[in-house]
């Protein structure tokens, strides 16, 4: 996803993410809320793990911080099991 894009979902696959695979394995279900913030496309010839675990540029860091602030608006809705409302507010 593009840098800063936010997506909230109620369920889904691991999508190759080992941490999510582990959560699904421990829960025995893929039905749990996920909040994703995009970090942009991996540059060519760069190792995916190095990119995902690397540092943001100053411009991207600002965008990510703004997205995190926006996600914080959805947390009360998610805590009160109002995922549809959170998705409508944030995913838009």
Secondary structure, DSSP 8 states (H G I E B T S, - for coil): --TT-EEEEEE---TT-HHHHHHHHHHT-SEEEEEEE------TT--HHHHHHS---HHHHHHHHHHHHHHHHHHHHHHTT-HHHHHHHHT-
